[in-house]
Amino acid sequence: MLFRSNILRDLDRFQEAEELDQQVLRQQLELLGPNHLHTLMTAGSLAGDLRALGRYPEALERDQITYPTWMEKFGESHPRTLAAANNLAESYRLTGSVATAQQIDEKTLEQRRTILGPDHPLTFYSARNLVRDLLEAGDYGEAVTQIGTVWQSCTRTFGSESLEALNARALLGIALRTAGQF
């Protein structure tokens, strides 16, 4: 059902995804308990639904529970723990706690570089999130520098027309414009 809710969310059917994840999470909590891998995955998916619906404080509350459980059960280097850290940072960013988001994103980026390598798509994703934090914090010059490097790396690694490179290029444009470099 988790995959179905992800598909619903990708189709912008956020309310349906949230309802499905709520139902599945209730059942998983009853049958599997709060610390089971699948329960944690559904809880993270539910937080994604809540973010998509603009219910940022609720998503943050959910992520503040889910992330520490991933850490405790699977360790800070587990790919799902890093995904939960990414989600927690996103929730903090969306609720205006940019400094906290930036701290989490910096650590997640560092761990993904170490575990997945510097040219992995998820590493680039974390790098872009860190640039978003820098922009939100008003550190425009650093944002331009970092996203310029990310864009060049994405282009070199995946090609200039890849989704990674195009996403980095769009964020580079935003960073440049925000920094007054039209």
Buried (B, 14 or more C-beta within 10 A) or exposed (E): BBEEBBEBBEEEBBEBBBBBBBEBBEEBBEEBEEEBEBBBBBBBBBBBBBBBBEBBEBBBBBBEBBBEBBBEBBEEEBEBBBBBBBBBBBBBBBBEBBEBBBBBBBBBBEBBBEBBEEBBBBBBBBBBBBBBBBBBBEBBEBBBBBBBBBBEBBBEBBEEEBEBBBBBBEBBBBBBEBBEEE
